[in-house]
């Protein structure tokens, strides 16, 4: 059975999907037609129901739960992994709070990064949607005043002379005590429960294989990574791929539930009326 699968070219996604799509593990008869897109493109594809399985932001997930359910494996949650609000102008660091008139480059309207920005700084309403890998350059060219960065850019912005205003992941952790949910893997509810459970098993095996053989997918990871330095790639992987990527567990589900409850209470997302999680039993 062939399934359409979409995920980001960032190192953590290529790390966990390498064994699965290259059949380094038993895929239980499943095969995959793969597309690589930035997170906001994946979010938009999910809104249209274009893929059987896809990575997407937890923010966007709230809008597609009528069509998709969250798998127990493959998610990106953790502590110290949140998006950073950065700038090129040092004078902005002296402000108690960013001026509402400033323009901020964001990696997508439906990203969890933008959701956290809205909670921390609701006054920042002048937003420019950009591909995440272009935000640093836009700051350096003074095309935007602030930048909201994710993925491997967390490790490169200082080398370019840019400055951190706030770590929105730390902001979330202090507010809730939970890990920050960034992205998850969802599967179309139109697929049978047996196929949903089978893919979840296969995905877990792919993550386990990656943990046991961390260098196995290095060529595949390097082929797609925005940042080609191997040290940076593996820093990225160590940060975003962890126990929650194997299985959410009670802690992971609590973090996701807290995110959705807070977002609903603030009117950021619609009321959730469908089960969030795939039944894996």
N, C-alpha and C positions, 0 to 999 in steps of 0.2 A: 504494500500500500504506500503510495507516494503522498506526502503532505507538504504544503507550502510553509516555509519557515523563514521568519525575518528576525534579524538581530543586528546590533550595532557592530561596526568594525573595531570598536575599542578593545584593548587587550583582555579585559575580564570576560567579555562575551566570547571572543575567539578562543580563549583558554578553556571555557567550560563546554563549548560546542564542538571543539576539534575532534574528539574521539567519536562523537555521535555521527557527525556528517561524513567523516572519513572511515567509518565502519571499523574503528579500532576496538570496538566492543560489539556485542551481539545486540542488534537493533530490533530483534524480534519481528523481522519481516517488514519493518518500516524503512522507507527511503525518503529523501528530502530534496525539495526544490528550494534552494537558498537564495535569499536576497539580503544585501547589506545596505543599511540606511542609517542616517543619523537618527537620534531618538525622536525628534519631533516629526520626522517623516514617518517613522513607525507608528507614532501616536495617531497621525492622520489616516494612515492605512487601516488601523484598528477601528477608527470611527466609521470607516466604510466597509468593514468586515472583509477586507481583501485577502487576509492570510488565515491559514488554519491555526498556526501557532506563531506567536510573536512576542518579542521583548517590548515592553512599554513602561512609561512612567506610572507610578502609583496615582499621581494626580489624574492622568488621562484614563486610568483604569476605571475610575468612578463613572465615567461616561459610557463605558462599553460593557458593563456587567450584565446587560440584557443579552449580550451576544457571546461574551467570553467569561471563563472562570480561571482563577489563579491556581497555577500548579504549586505543589509543595516544594519542588526543587527549582533551583536556578535563579532565585531572587538575589538582589543586591541590597543588603541592609548592613548596618554596622555602626560603630562608634568612631568618631573622627574621620568620617567619610563624606561629610556634607559639602555642598557647594560653597564657594567663597565669593564674596563681593569685593572687588578690587578696583583700583584706580591707577592712573599714571601721574596725577597731580598730588604731590605730597600735602599741599595745603588742605585738601579734603579730609585728611586724616585727623586734622585738628578740630573738625566740626563734631559736636555732640551727636548729631544725627544728620544724615545726608539731606541736602536741600531738595524739597519736592520738585523743584524746577529742573533738576538734573535728568539727563537722558541715560538710561541704563540698557546695555545690550544683554539680552537674555537668550538662552538656548532653545526657547520654545514656550508658547503660552501654556501648554498643558504639561510642562515638565514639573517634577516635584521641586526642582530648584526655584521655579517661579512661584509655586505655592508657598514655600518657606519665605521667600522674599516678601510676599504679600502679608504674611503673618508678622514678620519682624518690622517691615517698613511699609505700611499700607499707603503712605503718602507718595511713594515713588510710583507714579502712574505713567510717566513718559518712558515707554519701553519700546525697544527695537528688537524684533525677532531676528536672530542670526544663527548660522551654523556654529555649533559650539567652538570649533577649532579656529574660527575667524575673529573671535571676540578680542583676544589679546592684541592682534594687529590693528583692529579698529580703535582700541584705546591709544595705541602708540601713534596713530594718525590723527588723534583728536576728533574722530568721527562720533564718539560717544564719550560721556563723562565717567560712567561707571560700567563695570563688566561683571556679569554673573557667570563664573566659570565652573566647569565640571570635568570629570574624567581626568586624563593625564595632565591637563593644563594646571591642575593643583600643584604639580611638581616643577613646572617650567616658568611660571609667571615672574618669579623673583629674578631669574637669570636675564629677563628682558627689562629689568628696571621698574617693574610694576609693584604695587603695594597692596597689602590686604587691609580692608576696612573691618570686615567681620567674617567669621566662620559661621555660616548659618546652620551647619550640623551641630556645632557646640551650642548654639542658641537653642535648637530643638531639644538636645539632650538635657540641658539645664531646665528647660520648661516642662518636660515630660518624664525624664528619667529613662526614656526608651531609646533603643537604637533608631537611627533614621532610615525609613524605608525609601529607597531611591527608585528601583525598578524591579519588575517581576516578569515572569514568563506566563503568558495566558494561552489558553487553548479554546477553540471554538466549541460552543455548547452543542452545535449541530452534530459533532462527532459523537459516536456512541460512548457510553461510559467505559466500555472495555478498551477502546482506543485511547481515551483520555488517561486511563490508569496505566496502560502499556507505555504511552509516551512518558509519563511521569517516572516510571521505573527506568526507562532507557536514559532519560535525562540525568537521573541520579547516578546511574552507572557511569555516564560521561563525566560528571563532576568528580566522582570517586577516582576514575582513571586519571584525570588531570592532576589531582592531588598526589596520586601515587607516582605519576610520571610527569613532573612539572616541565621538563624540557622537551617532551615529546612533540608538542605543537609549536615549537619556537619559530619555524619557518612560516607557518600559517599565521601566527600572531604578528610577526614582523611584517609580513606581506600587507597586512591591513592596518597596522597601527599608525596613527598620526605622528607619534613621537617614536623615532626609530632606535633610540638608545636603549639597549637591552636592560640596563639597570633601572631606567625609568619605567619600562614596560612591566618589569616584575614588581616594582614598588606599587604600581597601579593594581596589579593582580592581587598582591598580598593585602591591599587595603579593601578591595571590593569583593573578593571571593573568600568566604569563610564558612562557619558552621551553618549559617542561615542559607547558604547556597546549596548545601546538601538537603536540608529540610528546615522549614520555618520553625517548627516546634511552638510551644506555648508562648515563648518570649517574642518570637518573630510575629506571630499572629496578633499578640497584644499591641505591638508597635504599629502594625498596619491598621488594626481596628481603631487605635487612638488617633492616627492620622485622619482616617475617614470621619470619625466622630467629630473631631475638631473642625475639619473642613465643612462638614454639614452644618455645624452650629454657627459658623461664620458666613454661611450662604455662598461658600466658594464652589461647592459641588452640589449636584442635585441629591435628593434623598435616595439612598440605596435600598432597593426593594428586591434584589436577587441575592442568592447565596454568593459569597465572595469566592469560596475555595472549592477546588475540585475534590470530590469524594474519592480518596485514594484507596478505599477498601472495597 
